[in-house]
Structure formats: structure tokens, C-alpha cells
Amino acid sequence: VTITVVKVNRAPVLGEIDDRFIDQDQSLAFPLAASDPDGDSLTYSASGLPAGASLTGGSFSWTPSASHVGSHNITFVVSDGDLQDRQSMTIVVAGTGPDSTAPTVARRAPEPEAIQVSLNNLVTLHVTDGGRGVNSESVVIRVDDTIVYQGDVSVYESANGRCSRSGMPNDYRFIYQANEPFAFDHTVRVTVNAADRAGNGMSTHAYSFTTEMRAFGSNWAVSGGFGVSGPKSRPATVSNAAGTVWTVWCSGAEGQQDLYVSRMPAGADGFEPPVAITTASGDQRHPGIAQDADGALYVVWQDRQRGNWDIFMAVSTNGTTWSRPIQITDSDGNETQPAIAADIRSPSRVYIAWQDDRDGNADIFVASSTNAFSDSQISRLTTDLADQLSPAVAVGADDIVYIVWTDMRRGQTDLYGAWSGASDWPNTPLVTTDSGQSSPAVAFCEDSSLLHLLWVDDAQGHKDIYHAALDGWPAQPVAGRSIIDDTSGADQLSPAIVSAAGSRVFACWQDRRHTGRRSADTDLFVAELGPDAAGTNIFVGDDRTNSGQSEPAIGIDGYANPYLVWTDARGSSTEIYFTATTFLDPTPLDARQVVASVGATVGTDPAAIAQPDDVSIVVPPRACRSDARISISRILNPPVAPADCLGSYDFGPSGIDFAIPVTVTIPYRFSGTGGSAKPYWYDSLTGALTQYGITDIENLVIAPNLNALRFKTTHFTPFYIVADTSPLVEGDSDGSGG
């Protein structure tokens, strides 16, 4: 047997060469670092050497003169006599003559005035100077008035995030990655200050961009599918800090309505079977619901079992079983339109306000109790001979109670109110403009100590939703402002309002702007009213059913995001539906700092995938243009219908641009057998799902009951895995109505 060994020549490797920035007449020298796996002798050469520069062996040297001011691109080559390797670099020579031009800011991303920017987007900008170069110690960058970079450092880390600097004094690139996502519909302000090495300072450069508006997930049935017959209507809702949601609603035709409560435990994918609050004879309607500081729940309603309308309530200490109905009023008149709220003391005092016609006209009354209305204090708030209607109630700081109602005492509909901060509940005119005001809603924001008032106003010849933020109980009436951005002249109705942590306030309403020829096809809209919120009117999708939505109620989930319940006409009989904000799980599946020159696998090693959340991202070396924290997060309440969505994940940060495609693997399970899937990414600017830019798509079989989708991409965004056998269901966030 003859064995022949043939020598195989392997190419040499030339190490990376950093770009250089020097002044004219300054000497520059550096060695080239190269190696050969075969130990061959190496020779060096270069193309693009400027005049006067030399390359001796593996050593470069040069002293540029005034004639060399500018940029010089050089390519160095190492050879073993057969094979080669090469590296390119740039030398920038700065002049030392007079310089009166200050630095400028360029190539900003997101661009100034950009809209629909992802919440976890990078902020990238360049500070450039064509003269002596930027004085690196002078650069100060602020985002939302907070310093995110200062000092002559390549990486500036703060409590808010990480800002890296790369490049040279003629063109520094800064990339800021925030530790926490920006808020929805938020105007982000960026300011930059810098000077050059000649002492020329630039005026503060300021610009802004606006983050994506809030979107809502697919619709979930609250009342349907549980055998409760009849049309459903008038939902009200409350939630606790853990995220459990309760919704109370009416069922049955007028004259035969009963009340039910549905519960969705925190983290659940739907509502439990409803529990009947009362099925007494007569009619029960217009429910309200509140929770006290100890977690007890209270449902209030108007009840006609005695032939006239009375106010009743029921209480639950565990959120699942309810007391017998408790009668609050027993006059021979009609007590209707109850509203309920609880203070934050323990034991809590619960307040129920209502409209009462015992004296022939409608007045406002309020009852309060600290023992589930075993006994109560009842106060009459109005005595005017005109009608006072539809009270709303909120509890503020120091457990002050605010009650607002529609008032006819001036011969038109105005808003009046009373508060417990003054003795005897004096009536106060709140909104008394020449137009008509009605349907008040009220919420108190603990973080800002502002009382937020919402109502329907016909000041512009049609019905709009108006808002006023009250810093204390007003001594004079206020006018408020419209929060509607519709210019069609359509009516907006049935406002509801809720406050959340961080001085955030959310309003929702029924809207006719898209009804067209389908007069019953009203929609729901939401707007955020807190500080720095753009106030965009956000369309709440109806899963493209072209059905009518009405009677909205709004609450806050366990993540401090708004959710909605409403009456929906998409079926043969109205039902109660629910939707919640689409957002990223605050706890990522994985997140790690990726060194650009090394790369990394984020998430699960592709060879170890064993379950649906074993998502994997393989980032090759030099794919990132700078070090970055890369994360994988689940998307909660996705806009894609659950029947079609096999997985929804966000890869962050958005705005990152990879020089080399990264490989993504997302495992999934089918509810049936076999089949495949397609990847889509969500374009927040259009509100649509698209496959643009996704390449090398593979469907893999990991195990008999587990598949995976593998693809490559050069950018990060929310990605959705959609069943190949199902029609693609795009998000409804395009605002097109329906």
C-alpha cells in the first residue's frame, strides 16, 4: 500500500486594521499583524499609498503634509507567494489651519419627525466635522432631557441605557440602546451639543420622533359559547394589580334582563364560564363594578322586581362567589343609572351614586358604606327642579369623592358636580359653555393628582368627545378641548376613561367616522391623554367582521396597559367582547450583550430545541455593526387571530441593521397534524404583515409533535409564525374602519 501525502497550501491571515485620524505634520506608524497556518514566509504590499508613505516589511509609516488634508483609503495585502489576504482602512488627515465651522449632526435614525417608530428602537446619529474634527470630550447627547452620552469614552452606560461611540473625529457615530422600551404614542426628544477641536461650538441640535401608536390584539368572546341565551349588553369592568379581569353584563331582552359576571384569571387565554348575579323576576340592567382596597368586589345595578326601579348590589370577597342581592333604595320612585367607586382605605368606603325621580324630577343621590351596605349613609346632592342625570363617580387623594352629572338647570345640558371635600356636597358648575354637554365620565390619576373629566360635547355642530384635566376642584367652569382627530363631522359617543401608573390616562368611545352606508357599523377608538402622549385616535379592530361595536368600557391590565370590553353585533345576537393592548412580555425569553466581533447565539442552541419557546437567533461574527443587547420576547395579545398564529416574538432592538444576515429558528406546534408555516414581520407604519426581506425559509421537523421555521433576516422587528394552511389575517390597525 502506497500512501501519498500532498501538501495543501493554506492562505495567510491579515489582522484587522483600525482606521486612523491624525493632524497634518503628525507622524503615524503601525505594524501589520499577519500569520500563516503553514508557517510560510510572508510579503506585504499595499495599494492606494499616499505620497510620502512607506511600507517596509510589515511596518507602515507616514507624516502627512498640508497637501494631504482629507481622506485616504489604503488596501494592505499579505501573501505567502501563492495565496493572499487583504484588509482595507482609511486615514483621515485634519488640517491645522484656521477653522471657523462648528460640527453638525447627520444621518439620524429614526429620522426627525418619523412616526410609528418601534418602542425598542435604537437611536443612531453621527456628529461630523470637516475641519479639525470633533472634540470628543465636548459631545453631550440627551434623550427626553436625560443625558445618555458625555465624555471621551467609547461606551457610556447610565441607568437609562448604553450609548456607544465609533468612528473618527471627522465622523463619530453614536448608537443609544435604552434599557426600557419607550412609551406608546410618545414624542421622543433628542438633543446634541458638541464643539470641534478648534473650539467652534454648535448650537444645540434638537429633533424628535414619535413611537408607534398602541395596537390591540384579536377579539375574545366574553359572553358567547357558555349557553347564556338572549342579547348581551351594557358591560362594565374592573381588574386587580395581578391582572385578573372581571366583566359584568346584562343578558336578555328588555324587560327580562339578568346580570352575569365573567372572570379571566391573570395569564389566562380566555374568560371562565359566567356566574349569574341575579336572575330575579323583572328587569336588571345598567350594572357597574368596583373593587376595594381589600380585594372585595361590588356589583351594582338598577332592578325592577318591585315594579319600580331600585338600586341593588352584590358583593364577592373572593372574586368567584357572590352574595345575595342587597337592596340599597326602597322609595316608590325610580332609582336608575347607578355608578360605583371605592376608596383605598381598609376597610374601604364604597360609594354608589344614582339618578332618582322620587320628587317628580331627576336628582342625584349617593350612598356610602364600610360594611358591604349592611348599613349606609345616603345623601341627596341636588334639589333643583330641573333634571340631573347620569352620574359618574371617582375617588381621589385623601379619599375625596367626586361626583359629576348632566344638569338641565340652565335650560340646556351642562355638567355639574359635587365633592366630599366640602360640607353638604355643594353643587359646582363644571362645564357650562353654550353647547350641550352630556355623558360624563371621570377618573382620578394618583400619580399626577389630577381629576380627568370626559364628556360628549356638540360645540362643533356634531358630537365630539371633550376632555379636561382638573388640578383640584375648580372654582370656575372649564371649557376643555376635543380629543377627536376626525374631520368628517361624524358623531362620537359613550365615552369611558381610566387612569394608570405613570400619570397615564386612557379614553375610549364609540365612533361613527367609518360607518358610511352601514349606519350600524360603529367602531371603537382609544386615545392616551397623559403627558407627552400624542393623543392619536387609535382604531380598535373588529377582526374585520364589519360589525358594530358599542357601549365600551375600559380597564387596566396587570401590565398597566388598557383593555376594552364592549357590546358587539357581529353575530345573530349581540355578545360581549374583549381586547387588550398588544405588547412585549417584560420578561424576555433570553437577552444578552453580543460583542460585534465575536457574535453569539441568543436563546436556545438550534441543536437543542425541544419546545415551542426554544427560539434561537444565531448572530455571526461582525454581523452587528457595534456591540448590542439582543433579546427575544414573546408578543402578548397579538393582532393575528389565535387560529392562525403559531407563534409571535419580538427580536430586539428594532432599528439594528445587520451587515451579515442572522439566522432565526422558531419552533411551533400545530393543533392538528402535519402542515407547515410561514414567517411574517409586522410593519408598524402600515399596520400590515409582510415577508419582505425574509430569506432562506425552511420548515423543519424537530420531533413528531414539534416543527420549526428557520429563516434569515438583516433587521429586527416583531415576527409572526402563521399556519401555511390558513389565510393570513392582517392586523386591523390601519384605521380603515369596519
C-alpha positions in Angstrom: 0.0 0.0 0.0 1.4 3.3 -1.0 0.3 6.4 0.9 1.0 9.7 -0.8 0.8 12.9 1.3 0.2 16.1 -0.6 0.9 19.4 1.0 -2.0 21.7 0.8 -1.2 25.4 1.0 -3.5 27.5 3.2 -3.9 31.2 2.9 -2.3 33.7 5.3 -4.5 35.8 7.6 -4.1 39.6 7.9 -5.4 41.1 11.1 -8.0 43.9 11.1 -6.5 47.4 10.8 -8.3 50.2 12.5 -9.0 53.5 10.7 -6.8 56.4 11.8 -7.3 60.2 12.3 -4.3 62.4 12.5 -3.3 66.1 12.1 -1.1 67.2 9.3 2.6 67.1 10.1 1.9 64.4 12.7 3.8 61.1 12.3 1.8 57.9 12.0 3.4 54.4 12.3 1.9 51.0 12.9 2.8 47.3 12.2 0.7 44.9 10.3 -0.2 41.7 12.1 -0.3 38.6 9.9 0.1 34.9 10.3 0.3 31.8 8.1 -1.1 28.4 9.3 1.7 26.7 7.3 4.5 28.9 8.6 5.3 30.2 5.2 7.3 33.4 4.7 5.1 36.4 4.1 5.5 39.5 2.0 3.5 42.7 2.3 2.2 45.2 -0.3 -0.3 48.0 -0.5 -2.4 49.9 -3.0 -3.5 53.5 -2.5 -0.5 54.5 -0.5 -0.4 58.3 -0.3 2.7 60.2 -1.4 5.4 60.0 1.2 4.0 56.9 2.9 6.1 53.8 3.1 5.5 50.1 3.8 8.7 48.4 4.9 8.3 44.7 5.6 5.1 44.8 7.7 5.6 48.3 9.1 3.7 51.4 7.8 4.9 54.9 8.4 3.8 58.4 7.1 4.0 62.0 8.0 1.3 63.8 6.0 1.7 67.5 5.0 -0.9 70.2 4.4 -1.4 68.9 0.8 -2.6 65.6 2.3 -5.6 67.0 4.2 -8.6 64.8 3.6 -9.4 61.1 3.5 -7.1 58.3 2.1 -8.2 54.7 1.5 -5.5 52.1 1.6 -5.6 48.3 1.0 -2.9 46.2 2.5 -2.1 42.7 1.1 -0.2 39.8 2.7 1.0 36.9 0.5 2.7 33.6 1.1 3.8 33.6 -2.6 0.6 31.8 -3.7 -2.4 32.8 -1.7 -3.3 36.3 -0.2 -5.4 38.1 2.3 -6.2 41.8 2.4 -7.6 44.4 4.7 -8.7 48.0 3.9 -8.5 51.0 6.1 -9.0 54.8 6.0 -6.6 57.5 7.2 -8.2 61.0 7.7 -5.8 63.9 7.8 -7.0 67.1 9.5 -5.6 70.4 8.7 -4.2 72.8 11.3 -5.1 76.0 9.6 -8.0 78.4 10.6 -11.3 76.6 11.2 -14.5 78.5 11.9 -17.1 75.9 11.1 -18.8 74.1 14.0 -19.7 70.4 13.9 -23.0 69.2 12.5 -25.4 66.3 13.3 -26.1 64.0 10.4 -27.6 60.6 9.4 -30.1 60.3 12.3 -32.2 57.2 12.7 -35.0 57.3 13.4 -35.2 60.4 11.2 -36.6 63.7 12.5 -40.4 63.7 12.6 -40.5 59.9 12.0 -43.7 58.3 13.2 -44.7 54.7 14.2 -41.2 54.1 15.5 -40.8 50.8 17.4 -40.7 51.1 21.2 -37.3 49.4 21.5 -35.7 51.2 18.5 -32.1 52.2 18.6 -31.3 55.9 18.4 -28.4 56.4 16.0 -26.8 59.7 14.9 -23.5 61.0 13.5 -21.6 64.1 14.7 -19.3 65.2 11.9 -16.8 68.0 11.3 -14.9 68.7 8.1 -12.2 70.8 9.7 -10.1 69.9 12.7 -12.5 67.2 13.8 -15.0 66.8 16.7 -13.7 67.4 20.2 -14.7 64.0 21.6 -14.9 65.4 25.2 -17.5 68.0 24.2 -20.2 65.7 23.0 -23.4 65.6 25.1 -26.4 63.7 23.9 -29.8 63.8 25.7 -32.9 61.7 25.1 -36.1 63.1 26.7 -33.9 65.6 28.6 -31.8 62.9 30.2 -28.1 62.6 29.4 -27.3 59.3 27.6 -23.7 60.2 26.5 -21.0 62.5 27.6 -17.2 62.5 28.0 -14.5 61.0 25.8 -15.5 57.3 26.1 -16.3 54.6 23.6 -19.2 53.4 25.7 -21.3 55.5 28.1 -23.5 53.5 30.4 -26.2 55.1 32.6 -29.3 54.0 34.5 -31.3 54.6 31.3 -29.2 52.7 28.7 -26.0 52.2 26.8 -24.5 54.6 24.2 -21.6 53.5 22.1 -19.2 55.7 20.0 -17.4 54.5 16.9 -15.6 56.2 14.0 -13.2 59.0 14.0 -13.3 62.7 14.9 -14.3 63.7 11.4 -17.4 61.4 11.7 -18.4 59.9 15.1 -21.3 57.5 15.1 -23.3 57.2 18.3 -25.8 54.3 19.0 -28.0 54.5 22.0 -29.9 51.5 23.3 -32.4 52.2 26.1 -32.8 49.8 28.9 -36.6 50.1 28.8 -38.9 50.5 25.8 -40.2 53.9 25.0 -43.9 54.5 25.7 -46.5 54.1 23.1 -47.5 57.2 21.1 -44.7 59.1 22.7 -42.8 62.0 21.3 -39.1 61.2 21.9 -36.9 64.3 22.1 -33.2 64.1 21.2 -30.7 67.0 21.7 -27.0 67.1 20.8 -24.3 69.5 21.8 -20.7 69.4 20.5 -17.7 71.5 19.7 -14.7 70.9 17.4 -11.0 70.8 18.2 -10.7 74.4 17.1 -13.2 75.5 19.7 -16.2 76.1 17.5 -19.3 75.1 19.4 -22.5 74.1 17.6 -25.9 75.4 18.6 -28.0 72.8 20.3 -29.3 70.4 17.7 -32.8 69.2 18.6 -35.2 66.8 16.9 -37.9 64.4 17.8 -39.7 61.3 16.5 -42.9 59.6 17.6 -43.2 56.0 18.7 -45.8 53.6 17.3 -49.3 54.1 18.5 -50.9 51.4 20.7 -52.4 48.5 18.9 -54.9 46.0 20.2 -55.0 42.2 19.8 -57.6 40.0 18.3 -61.1 40.0 19.9 -62.1 37.4 22.5 -65.6 36.4 23.3 -66.6 37.2 26.9 -70.2 36.0 27.0 -70.5 33.7 24.0 -70.2 29.9 24.0 -71.5 29.3 27.5 -75.2 28.7 26.8 -76.5 32.0 28.1 -79.3 33.0 25.7 -80.5 36.4 24.6 -78.8 39.6 23.5 -76.0 40.8 25.8 -75.3 44.5 26.6 -74.0 47.1 29.0 -70.7 45.7 30.1 -68.7 47.2 32.9 -65.2 46.0 34.1 -62.6 46.1 36.8 -59.2 44.4 37.3 -56.7 43.9 40.1 -53.0 44.6 40.2 -52.2 40.9 39.4 -54.1 41.2 36.1 -57.3 39.3 36.8 -60.2 40.9 34.9 -63.9 40.9 35.8 -66.7 42.0 33.5 -70.3 42.3 34.4 -73.0 42.4 31.7 -76.7 42.1 31.0 -78.4 39.2 29.2 -81.9 39.1 27.8 -84.4 41.2 26.0 -85.7 44.4 27.6 -88.0 43.6 30.5 -86.3 40.2 31.0 -82.6 41.2 31.6 -80.4 39.3 34.1 -76.9 40.0 35.2 -73.8 37.9 34.9 -70.1 38.3 35.8 -67.3 36.8 33.8 -63.8 36.4 35.1 -60.5 36.0 33.3 -57.7 35.0 35.7 -54.3 36.6 35.3 -52.3 34.9 32.5 -55.4 33.0 31.2 -56.2 32.9 27.5 -59.9 33.5 27.9 -62.8 34.0 30.2 -64.3 31.4 32.6 -68.0 30.5 32.4 -70.1 33.4 33.6 -71.7 33.4 37.1 -75.2 34.7 37.5 -75.5 37.6 39.9 -79.3 37.7 39.8 -82.0 36.0 37.7 -84.9 37.5 39.7 -88.1 38.3 38.0 -88.4 41.7 36.4 -85.6 43.5 34.8 -82.0 44.1 36.0 -79.8 46.4 34.0 -77.1 49.1 33.9 -74.5 47.3 36.1 -71.4 48.8 37.5 -68.5 47.1 39.2 -65.7 48.2 41.6 -63.0 46.6 43.9 -62.0 47.9 47.3 -58.6 48.0 48.9 -59.0 44.6 50.5 -59.9 42.9 47.2 -63.7 42.6 47.6 -65.8 43.1 44.5 -69.0 45.1 44.4 -71.6 44.9 41.6 -74.4 47.5 41.5 -77.4 47.7 39.2 -80.9 49.0 38.8 -83.6 46.4 39.5 -87.3 46.4 38.6 -88.5 43.4 40.6 -90.8 45.6 42.7 -92.4 47.3 39.7 -90.4 50.4 40.0 -86.6 50.8 39.6 -84.5 50.3 42.8 -80.7 50.1 43.3 -79.3 46.7 44.3 -75.8 45.4 44.8 -73.9 42.2 45.5 -70.5 41.6 46.9 -67.8 38.9 46.5 -64.8 38.6 48.8 -63.1 36.0 46.6 -64.0 37.1 43.1 -65.9 33.9 42.3 -68.9 33.5 44.6 -71.4 36.3 45.2 -73.7 37.4 48.0 -77.4 37.5 47.6 -78.7 40.8 46.1 -78.7 43.7 48.7 -81.3 46.4 48.2 -79.9 49.9 48.6 -83.0 52.0 47.9 -86.7 51.4 48.6 -88.6 54.6 47.6 -91.7 54.4 45.3 -89.8 56.4 42.7 -87.3 55.2 40.2 -83.6 55.0 41.1 -81.5 54.4 37.9 -78.2 54.9 36.3 -76.0 53.7 39.3 -72.3 54.4 39.4 -69.9 52.9 41.9 -66.3 53.5 43.3 -64.4 52.5 46.4 -61.7 54.4 48.3 -58.3 53.0 49.2 -58.7 52.7 53.0 -59.1 49.5 54.9 -61.9 48.9 55.4 -62.9 50.7 52.2 -65.8 53.0 52.0 -67.8 52.2 48.9 -69.9 54.9 47.2 -72.9 54.4 44.9 -74.4 57.4 43.1 -77.6 57.3 41.1 -80.4 59.3 39.4 -83.6 59.5 41.4 -87.1 60.7 40.4 -88.9 60.3 43.7 -89.9 64.0 43.7 -91.1 64.1 40.1 -87.8 65.3 38.5 -84.4 63.5 38.4 -82.0 64.3 41.2 -78.6 62.8 42.2 -78.2 60.8 45.4 -75.2 59.0 46.9 -75.0 56.2 49.4 -71.8 55.0 51.2 -70.9 52.2 53.4 -67.9 50.5 55.0 -69.6 47.1 55.7 -71.0 46.0 52.3 -74.1 48.1 52.9 -75.3 46.3 55.9 -76.0 49.9 56.8 -75.2 53.1 54.8 -75.3 56.8 54.7 -77.4 58.3 52.0 -77.0 62.0 50.9 -79.1 64.0 48.5 -76.8 66.0 46.2 -79.3 68.1 44.2 -82.6 69.8 44.9 -83.0 71.9 41.7 -86.4 71.4 40.0 -84.7 70.6 36.7 -83.4 67.2 35.9 -79.9 66.0 36.9 -78.9 62.8 35.1 -76.3 60.0 34.6 -73.9 60.4 37.5 -70.2 59.3 37.3 -68.1 58.9 40.4 -64.4 58.7 41.2 -62.3 58.7 44.4 -59.2 60.8 44.6 -56.4 61.7 47.0 -57.2 61.6 50.7 -60.3 59.6 49.8 -62.1 62.6 48.4 -65.1 61.6 46.4 -66.0 63.4 43.1 -69.4 63.0 41.5 -70.2 64.5 38.1 -73.6 64.5 36.3 -75.5 66.0 33.4 -77.6 69.0 34.6 -80.6 70.8 33.0 -80.9 73.7 35.5 -79.8 76.3 32.9 -82.3 75.0 30.2 -79.6 73.0 28.4 -77.4 70.1 29.2 -74.4 71.2 31.2 -72.0 69.3 33.5 -72.2 69.9 37.3 -70.6 68.1 40.1 -70.1 67.8 43.9 -67.3 66.7 46.0 -66.9 65.4 49.6 -64.1 67.9 50.3 -66.7 70.5 51.1 -69.5 70.1 53.6 -73.0 69.4 52.3 -71.8 68.4 48.8 -72.3 71.9 47.2 -73.2 71.8 43.5 -70.5 73.2 41.3 -70.9 74.2 37.6 -68.0 72.3 35.8 -68.7 72.8 32.1 -71.4 75.4 31.1 -70.5 76.5 27.6 -73.2 77.5 25.1 -73.1 74.0 23.6 -74.6 70.9 25.1 -72.6 68.6 27.4 -73.6 65.1 28.4 -72.5 61.5 29.2 -69.8 62.5 31.7 -67.0 60.0 32.7 -64.4 60.7 35.4 -61.2 59.2 36.7 -58.6 60.4 39.2 -54.9 59.9 38.5 -53.0 59.3 41.7 -49.5 60.0 40.2 -50.4 63.4 38.9 -53.2 64.2 41.4 -55.4 65.4 38.5 -59.0 64.7 38.1 -59.8 63.8 34.5 -63.2 64.6 33.1 -64.5 63.3 29.8 -67.9 64.1 28.1 -69.8 64.4 24.9 -70.0 67.9 23.5 -71.8 69.3 20.5 -69.8 72.6 20.3 -68.8 71.9 16.6 -72.3 71.0 15.4 -71.9 67.3 16.0 -71.0 65.2 18.9 -67.3 65.0 19.9 -65.5 63.7 23.0 -64.1 66.5 25.2 -61.5 66.3 28.0 -60.4 68.5 30.9 -57.7 67.8 33.5 -58.6 69.4 36.8 -55.9 70.3 39.3 -58.2 70.5 42.3 -61.9 71.1 42.3 -62.5 74.1 40.0 -63.7 77.5 41.3 -64.9 78.4 37.8 -66.3 76.3 34.9 -63.8 74.9 32.4 -64.2 74.5 28.6 -62.0 71.5 28.0 -60.9 70.5 24.5 -61.8 68.0 21.9 -59.7 64.8 21.8 -61.1 63.8 18.4 -58.9 64.0 15.3 -61.7 63.1 12.9 -62.7 65.9 10.4 -65.7 64.2 8.8 -68.3 65.6 11.2 -69.3 62.2 12.4 -70.6 61.7 15.9 -68.6 60.2 18.8 -70.5 58.8 21.7 -70.4 56.8 25.0 -67.0 57.9 26.5 -65.2 56.0 29.2 -62.0 56.8 31.0 -59.4 55.1 33.2 -56.0 56.1 34.7 -52.9 54.0 35.1 -49.5 54.3 36.7 -47.1 56.9 35.4 -49.7 59.7 35.0 -51.2 57.9 32.1 -54.8 58.3 31.2 -56.8 56.5 28.5 -60.1 57.4 27.0 -62.3 55.2 24.7 -65.6 55.9 22.9 -68.0 54.7 20.2 -67.3 56.3 16.8 -69.2 56.8 13.6 -66.5 58.1 11.4 -66.3 54.9 9.3 -70.0 53.9 9.2 -70.6 55.1 5.6 -73.6 53.3 4.3 -73.6 50.8 7.2 -75.1 53.0 9.9 -74.9 50.2 12.4 -71.2 49.6 11.8 -69.9 51.9 14.5 -66.3 51.4 15.8 -64.3 51.9 19.0 -61.4 54.2 19.3 -58.9 54.8 22.1 -56.6 57.8 22.9 -54.0 58.4 25.5 -54.3 61.7 27.3 -51.3 61.8 29.7 -48.2 63.9 29.5 -46.1 63.6 26.3 -48.8 61.4 24.7 -49.6 62.4 21.1 -53.3 61.8 21.7 -53.7 59.8 18.4 -57.2 58.4 18.0 -56.4 54.6 17.8 -58.8 52.4 15.9 -59.7 49.2 17.8 -60.2 46.4 15.3 -63.2 44.1 15.0 -61.3 41.2 13.4 -62.6 42.5 10.0 -66.1 41.4 10.7 -67.7 44.8 9.5 -69.9 44.7 12.6 -71.0 47.3 15.1 -69.3 47.9 18.4 -70.9 50.0 21.1 -71.1 50.6 24.9 -67.4 50.4 25.6 -65.8 50.1 29.0 -62.1 50.4 29.7 -59.8 48.9 32.3 -56.1 48.5 33.1 -54.4 45.0 33.0 -51.7 43.7 35.2 -49.0 45.3 33.0 -50.6 48.7 33.3 -51.9 48.6 29.7 -55.5 49.4 28.7 -58.0 46.7 27.7 -61.6 47.1 26.5 -64.9 45.3 26.7 -67.9 46.2 24.6 -71.2 45.1 23.1 -70.7 43.6 19.7 -73.2 42.9 16.9 -71.1 40.5 14.7 -73.4 37.6 15.3 -77.1 37.0 15.2 -77.4 38.3 18.7 -75.2 40.8 20.5 -72.4 39.5 22.7 -69.7 41.0 24.9 -66.2 41.0 23.6 -62.7 41.8 24.9 -59.4 43.0 23.5 -56.2 44.1 25.1 -53.1 46.0 24.2 -50.5 44.2 22.0 -47.2 44.5 23.8 -43.9 42.7 24.7 -43.6 40.4 27.7 -41.5 42.5 30.1 -39.5 39.3 30.9 -37.7 38.2 27.8 -37.1 34.6 26.9 -33.4 35.5 26.6 -31.3 38.6 26.3 -27.6 39.0 26.2 -24.9 41.5 25.2 -23.4 40.5 21.9 -19.9 41.5 21.1 -19.9 42.5 17.4 -16.5 40.9 16.6 -17.5 37.6 18.2 -21.2 37.1 17.5 -23.4 34.8 19.7 -26.3 32.5 19.9 -29.2 34.2 21.7 -31.8 31.9 23.0 -31.6 28.1 22.6 -28.9 26.4 20.6 -30.6 25.3 17.4 -29.5 21.7 18.1 -31.2 21.7 21.5 -34.6 22.9 20.5 -37.2 20.8 22.4 -40.3 23.0 22.9 -42.1 26.0 21.3 -40.4 28.8 23.3 -36.9 27.5 22.5 -36.4 30.3 20.0 -32.9 30.8 18.6 -31.0 33.6 17.0 -27.5 32.9 15.6 -25.6 36.2 15.1 -22.4 35.6 13.1 -19.2 37.5 13.9 -19.2 41.0 12.5 -22.9 40.9 11.7 -23.6 43.6 14.3 -22.0 47.0 13.5 -21.5 47.6 17.2 -22.0 45.7 20.4 -25.7 45.4 21.2 -28.0 43.8 23.7 -30.1 41.4 21.7 -33.3 40.0 23.1 -36.1 37.6 22.4 -39.5 38.4 23.8 -43.0 36.9 23.5 -45.6 39.2 22.0 -48.7 39.2 24.2 -52.2 39.8 22.7 -51.0 39.6 19.1 -53.2 41.1 16.4 -53.2 37.8 14.4 -56.2 35.6 15.2 -55.2 32.7 17.5 -56.4 30.1 15.0 -53.7 31.3 12.5 -50.9 32.4 14.8 -48.5 29.6 15.7 -46.0 31.9 17.5 -45.4 35.6 18.0 -42.0 37.0 19.1 -40.2 40.3 19.1 -36.4 40.4 18.4 -34.8 43.5 19.7 -33.6 46.0 19.3 -35.5 47.4 16.4 -33.5 49.6 14.2 -30.5 47.4 14.2 -29.1 46.7 10.7 -27.0 43.6 10.3 -24.1 43.6 7.9 -24.5 39.8 7.6 -27.9 38.0 7.8 -28.7 36.4 11.2 -30.4 33.0 11.3 -33.7 32.7 13.3 -35.3 29.5 14.3 -38.8 29.5 15.8 -40.3 26.2 16.9 -44.1 25.7 16.8 -46.8 23.1 17.2 -49.9 22.5 15.1 -53.2 21.8 16.8 -53.8 19.1 14.1 -51.3 17.0 12.3 -48.7 17.8 9.6 -48.6 21.2 7.9 -46.1 24.0 7.6 -45.9 27.6 8.4 -44.8 31.0 7.0 -42.9 33.8 8.7 -44.1 37.4 8.6 -42.9 40.6 10.2 -45.1 43.4 11.4 -44.8 46.8 9.7 -45.9 49.3 12.3 -46.1 52.1 9.6 -48.7 50.3 7.5 -50.2 48.0 10.1 -49.7 45.0 7.9 -47.8 41.7 8.0 -45.2 41.2 5.3 -42.5 38.8 4.2 -40.3 41.4 2.6 -36.6 40.9 3.4 -37.1 37.4 4.8 -34.9 34.8 3.0 -33.8 31.2 3.2 -37.1 30.0 4.7 -37.0 26.3 5.9 -39.7 24.2 7.5 -38.1 21.7 9.8 -39.4 18.7 11.8 -37.9 18.7 15.2 -40.0 15.9 16.7 -43.2 14.1 15.9 -45.2 16.9 17.6 -42.8 19.8 17.1 -41.9 21.7 13.9 -39.7 24.7 13.4 -39.4 27.6 11.0 -35.9 28.8 10.1 -35.1 31.9 8.1 -32.6 34.7 7.7 -33.1 38.4 8.1 -31.0 41.6 8.3 -33.3 43.5 10.6 -35.2 43.0 13.8 -38.9 43.6 14.4 -42.0 41.7 15.7 -42.2 38.3 13.8 -45.3 36.1 13.5 -45.5 32.5 12.5 -48.7 31.8 10.6 -50.1 28.5 9.6 -49.5 27.8 5.9 -52.9 26.3 5.5 -54.8 29.3 7.0 -55.4 32.6 5.2 -53.2 35.4 6.5 -55.1 37.6 8.9 -53.6 41.0 9.0 -53.8 43.5 11.8 -56.7 45.9 11.9 -54.5 48.8 13.0 -54.6 50.5 9.6 -57.5 52.6 10.8 -59.6 51.8 7.7 -62.7 51.0 9.8 -65.1 48.1 9.5 
